[in-house]
């Protein structure tokens, strides 16, 4: 209809609300570029800087000039051999790293709670999978990244592993000390890929978890999540320079890369080099002080490293704000939103807030005031809390083997013994109960029905039905 601009108008209306942005992107709706004069000029002229490959602006697919120089500076910042700009997010980088590292039929270890792009890469590259199970932390409704024990347990199941794909940190900003594990795995001959989507800022301050890019073959970093970069801007960091990574980056990336995104990636690196350490030191000093004040209200609890098991750490530049059993993280997120505080996400017993150096003290005082006025009755929820429980279904086929299988939809309570065509993923926490190629067991059915009973979203289940394969013993579809 003439005169209608539904998406643009919604963005303009949202901008007018003047919310505190405690969600992605890391540029905080453009304010993050205003750290210095050059950033301000960039932010004020975005529309005028949109251009294509013309002299003297180089070519991302064959950089020889300013893009090459920018990427060389990026490699120095992270202490890696080579670094690349990505304009279609970490997804393209994950796919490129998987294709550059493995051949069809290779066996790899993969965290069950990996990003969907990793699952897509496993299918596209036709890889055999050994899943690494995460752990639950039920008192807070959280799940933890796999520890050393879980990683080596999966390794011992493998017959001829060629590599490992890990997520560092998880969505809550929680990490496990992986340095020695990665060094050992590489000595064993495994290729190491790390999806570090939420850790672009790691290592810039001693108050943050370490950045492990220098210990991996490939690390893919979502700069746009926590740094002043435009959405879709990521880094691929490489210590495996004799691979085909440049071919696969080019294959999975548009031939019309946005110069706005690339320029913002250059600024994100510049920001880390010039301001990152001081800004994050100051921010974390402030966030820790305000954490104590907010926790003293006895309404919510913000998680600290001391609350985690030994060997785990947490990103102190974000708040994982939990509520007691009997209250709802989703309702808390809605409450914050109504008070012009935009959180990143909710889970059953809390919310995640990605904080910022921008107007940090003013915004944290506002957060404190909003929590202090919280009427706990508003977020009360006596629904049953379903905690993460590792089920480990039996794998019958590899994910790629069931991709082209004929499928049918069956009721979940009638699917016992069937092989899944698509993953079943309750959200939150976003960890698959069962993955493509795995068998539906009694535990899987019981878990899914429990999630549905309490009204939780379960991806892969529609109208009580799931997609399963019609298969024969020869794996021929």
CORNORGI-V459187 format. One line per field, one symbol per residue. ss: DSSP state (@ for helix, = for strand, . for the rest). Layout:
# CORNORGI-V459187
ss=???
This chain:
# CORNORGI-V459187
ss=.....@@@@@@@@@@@...===........@@@@@.@@@@@@@@.@@@@..........@@@...@@@@@@@@@@@@@...=====..@@@@@@@@@@@@@.....=====....@@@@@@@@@...=====..===@@@.===...@@@@@@@@@@...=======......===..@@@@@@@@@...=====.................@@@..====.@@@@.......=====......@@@@@@@.......@@@@@@@@@@@@@@@@@@@@@@@@@@@@@@@@@@@@@.....==..@@@....===...=====....=.@@@@@@@@@@..===.===..=====.....@@@@@@@@@@@@@...@@@@=..............=...@@@@....=====@@@....==...====....===...==..@@@@@@@@@@@@...===..=..=====........
